[in-house]
């Protein structure tokens, strides 16, 4: 197969470069490069901690993948939302963590080769791997007093290359020798988030699953843990429940829900993972309250390329006809969260993802047993307003106008942020909330009401969320989940 004339010169700076027409072989080779360089950093740091380090012969750098596409190789298939490149030219990206992202890379590379009938080049880039991103994998003592000396011998993160310009559609390939973006996230950007995930959630990134539930209330966590523990104990399957601090529960140490240990010192946004083969299980993350947390965690989970994330939590109902415990399916959002405006302007509409909306509606019927007119008594679609002001009730005059003009039916502090980052990062998203109070109509949260309401609603609501993701797993297998709505006319090929 003849390579494009520009390919050799464009990728000439790659070290150890090889061409591949087989995705398995390509991933095996990039993993080899990555592991060799990680080992070099480990060995170097261990020597450094003993004052025996004399420097690297070759600076350990990220693996790189590239492809060159000619006019005859463009495959314009209107049914595809990913896996194809829109124009001829050279495209590439640095990669990281093939031990975690291997299945994803294999899928993307296979689709790329199949659609364009051209090989990919794998090699070692000129982008150094920062020691900071490897420090938790090495042996040797480290404290902050070593940083000045560490800086002399090892590369530290360079924020000028850790950006979201590709995701934000502000990337200019002219700045990178006219090489177009092949993926939304570069190697350094991936490593940045993988390191933060452990910090914020208490669990290593390798345990995260490809279907994610975000919630804003601890009781959903309790129900999720009980649900997963019961499934493992009853079915004696090979699935596992991973708790914060990487506590692993499985059929060997879990015979009932009572075996789940109490955890101390939870992280800021603790995560819980009901695993399945190929990480196709469900992760639940308690993000707490507010759009800042919602943005922070989705910024980082996005690099794992989940198939879907949904918000399942509480909201304030804005209509007098709503009752406590009613469900709200968001079909539009008003963003007054003020955390994403620089990345995704508020004027950008957030389209609903049909597959997610249908799955949520079906799941509600399946779990509640309600059909037809009866389900409409408890289930309502409409606009959700997300605010960054927890005491929004004190701004009644201002916000009541916004509620009226937008025809909003609910208000919360996270949903629009999660949806906006789903849109920005091309992750299918959805929101199903439960009305916990109605401040506009005098029904505020009171201790007695809250306990009675929560006991009745949380278990059912969480089951609806889990059922939704079960349905969407089937959609993924049918290759219909990843919507073209989330892709622009000039997109990276990788999903």
Secondary structure as UniProt FT lines:
FT   TURN            5..6
FT   HELIX           7..10
FT   TURN            11..13
FT   STRAND          15..20
FT   HELIX           23..49
FT   TURN            50..51
FT   STRAND          61..69
FT   HELIX           71..73
FT   TURN            78..79
FT   STRAND          89..95
FT   HELIX           98..116
FT   STRAND          120..128
FT   HELIX           131..133
FT   HELIX           135..137
FT   HELIX           144..146
FT   HELIX           147..153
FT   TURN            159..160
FT   TURN            165..169
FT   HELIX           173..176
FT   TURN            177..178
FT   STRAND          179..181
FT   HELIX           187..201
FT   HELIX           205..207
FT   STRAND          211..215
FT   HELIX           218..235
FT   STRAND          241..243
FT   HELIX           244..246
FT   STRAND          247..249
FT   TURN            251..253
FT   HELIX           257..259
FT   TURN            268..269
FT   STRAND          271..274
FT   HELIX           277..279
FT   STRAND          282..286
FT   HELIX           291..301
FT   HELIX           302..304
FT   STRAND          308..317
FT   TURN            320..321
FT   TURN            324..325
FT   STRAND          327..336
FT   TURN            341..343
FT   TURN            346..347
FT   HELIX           354..368
FT   HELIX           372..376
FT   TURN            377..378
FT   STRAND          379..387
FT   TURN            390..391
FT   HELIX           392..395
FT   HELIX           396..406
FT   STRAND          408..412
FT   HELIX           415..424
FT   TURN            425..426
FT   STRAND          429..438
FT   HELIX           439..441
FT   HELIX           447..477
FT   TURN            478..479
FT   HELIX           484..486
//
